[in-house]
Structure formats: structure tokens, C-alpha cells
Amino acid sequence: MISMVETALQGVGVAELRMALDQVAFARKVGLVPDRWQESFLRSEHPRKILNCSRQSGKSTMAGLVALHQVVYHPGSLVLCLSPSLRQSSELFRKALEFYRALDRPVPPESETKLSLYLENGSRLISLPGTEAKIRGYSNVSLLIADEASRIEDELYYSVRPMLAVSGGSLIMMSTPWGRRGVFYETRERGEGWERYTVPASNVPRISKVFLEEERRALGPWFFEQEYFCKFLDTIDQVFRTEDIEAALDSNVKPLFGGTAA
């Protein structure tokens, strides 16, 4: 990775090289002061990251920053922003575009729209709709960001993962919880090979205790604990508790009626 960056930055100054190699320095250049967890996230080179974060924790801001860093300092990159709806993915893309403009377009654009950014270095940053039928066809993806991942349909998630097969690209999943269901919950609880981040509102200095108490009273415990304290809770319409279901399962019990192999 370093050799690729150094090749792209031949002849530039020390400050530019530092931003290329340190995403925290890149964040500070656009006027951000990362929280402690954000610094760890930005400096991690792990290819699979899952962020279980409070609302307003800055996870989308960090993802937008990482997306821009990828396309600016790694020529020929393809970065895809995926959300349950095009409006949501375009909001994540907008954050990256704001940083790009704040840096006075460090790499000239070939095309710059509300949904995509094509750079002269061959990199592309594209926001995608949350519809499986409309996103197939991309390949050699360098970075895939799944925002509001707890609301993304499982079929959509499984259809985009193969886009990383050849490139060996990175994957970031991030969300607040939305019940004990779906690929975000399953990955966060049992997925292998993931670097996990959990950021409750109590770890976000921008959210006051007074505001949290107001939200606790307004939302009720089910929404509040998930939206602000990253807890996966049983869905509202669930008949039996997850703990009771799991306790009732026994792998030693044989099926009453055995089947035959096809």
C-alpha cells in the first residue's frame, strides 16, 4: 500500500505524504478533530470493520472521510456507498464530496455529480440505491461501505459481497441496532474476521446527558437503548425472547422423522 501511495505522490511535500499515510492527519486537514475511537478506526488497516454506533456518533462522517482518502490517494480505486435507500447513500456520498471541495479538489474531477465522483487519477466514488437488481455489474471494488446496515436486506448484502472477490477490497458495515435480526446483527454477534467498534452515546462528547434523558423519556426503552446505547433487543413483534429460544435448542436431540439424502 505504501509503495502505491508513494508512487502517486512523487515530488510532493512532507505534509501531503503524511496525509496520504495517516488518515487522522487527513481528517485534521479538513477541519475534523477525531474522537479516540475515530482515531483508532482511521488508523486501522483491517479489511473488515463493523461499527455498532450511537446516532450522531460521527460514523458516517468517518466513512465519508475514508472513502475520499481512498479515491484521492489510491489511483484507480472504486468505492461504493450502499444504504437501504438512494437518499441515504447519497447523504454519505455528500459528506465525502464536501471534504473533497474543502480540500479544493486535490485531484481534478472528470465528472462530479450528486451521486458520483470520477477523478482524473482513474478513481471512482459512487452512491448506490438499496435495490439488489440495480447494483449488479460492479467489479474490482476497492472499498464497499454499507451504511444503516441493520436496515439493509440480507439478499442485497449477499449480492454485493462478491464484488470484493477479485480485488480483495475492504468492507465497512455500520449502523445502530434494529432488533436481533438480519445480517448486521448476525455479523456483529457471530461473524469471524471482523474488527468491531461499539460506540454508545456516553462515549460521544457532543451528546449531552440532558439531551439523552429527554430522549429516554420521549422514545421509550426499546428505541432509546438501540438508538443511543448500541443494544440489540428483541423485536417488538417477537413472541418468545431470543434467550428462551436459544436455551431451548439442543444439538444432541435427533429429529423425530429422519430424512434420506437426495
Residue, then its C-alpha position, 0 to 999 in steps of 0.5 A: m500500500i505504501s509503495m502505491v501511495e508513494t508512487a502517486l505522490q512523487g515530488v510532493g511535500v512532507a505534509e501531503l505524504r503524511m496525509a496520504l499515510d495517516q488518515v487522522a492527519f487527513a481528517r485534521k486537514v479538513g477541519l475534523v478533530p477525531d474522537r479516540w475511537q475515530e482515531s483508532f478506526l482511521r488508523s486501522e488497516h483491517p479489511r473488515k470493520i463493523l461499527n455498532c454506533s450511537r446516532q450522531s456518533g460521527k460514523s458516517t462522517m468517518a466513512g465519508l472521510v475514508a472513502l475520499h482518502q481512498v479515491v484521492y490517494h489510491p489511483g484507480s480505486l472504486v468505492l461504493c456507498l450502499s444504504p437501504s435507500l438512494r437518499q441515504s447513500s447519497e447523504l454519505f456520498r455528500k459528506a465525502l464530496e464536501f471534504y473533497r471541495a474543502l480540500d479544493r479538489p486535490v485531484p481534478p474531477e472528470s465528472e462530479t455529480k450528486l451521486s458520483l465522483y470520477l477523478e482524473n487519477g482513474s478513481r471512482l466514488i459512487s452512491l448506490p440505491g438499496t435495490e439488489a437488481k440495480i447494483r449488479g455489474y460492479s467489479n474490482v471494488s476497492l472499498l464497499i461501505a454499507d451504511e444503516a446496515s441493520r436496515i439493509e436486506d440480507e439478499l442485497y448484502y449477499s449480492v454485493r459481497p462478491m464484488l470484493a472477490v477479485s480485488g480483495g477490497s475492504l468492507i465497512m458495515m455500520s449502523t445502530p441496532w434494529g432488533r436481533r435480526g438480519v445480517f448486521y446483527e448476525t455479523r456483529e454477534r457471530g461473524e469471524g474476521w471482523e474488527r468491531y467498534t461499539v460506540p454508545a452515546s456516553n462515549v460521544p462528547r457532543i451528546s449531552k446527558v440532558f439531551l439523552e434523558e429527554e430522549r429516554r423519556a420521549l422514545g421509550p426503552w426499546f428505541f432509546e437503548q438501540e438508538y443511543f446505547c448500541k443494544f440489540l433487543d428483541t423485536i417488538d413483534q417477537v413472541f418468545r425472547t431470543e434467550d428462551i429460544e436459544a436455551a431451548l435448542d439442543s444439538n444432541v436431540k435427533p429429529l423425530f422423522g429422519g430424512t434420506a439424502a437426495 
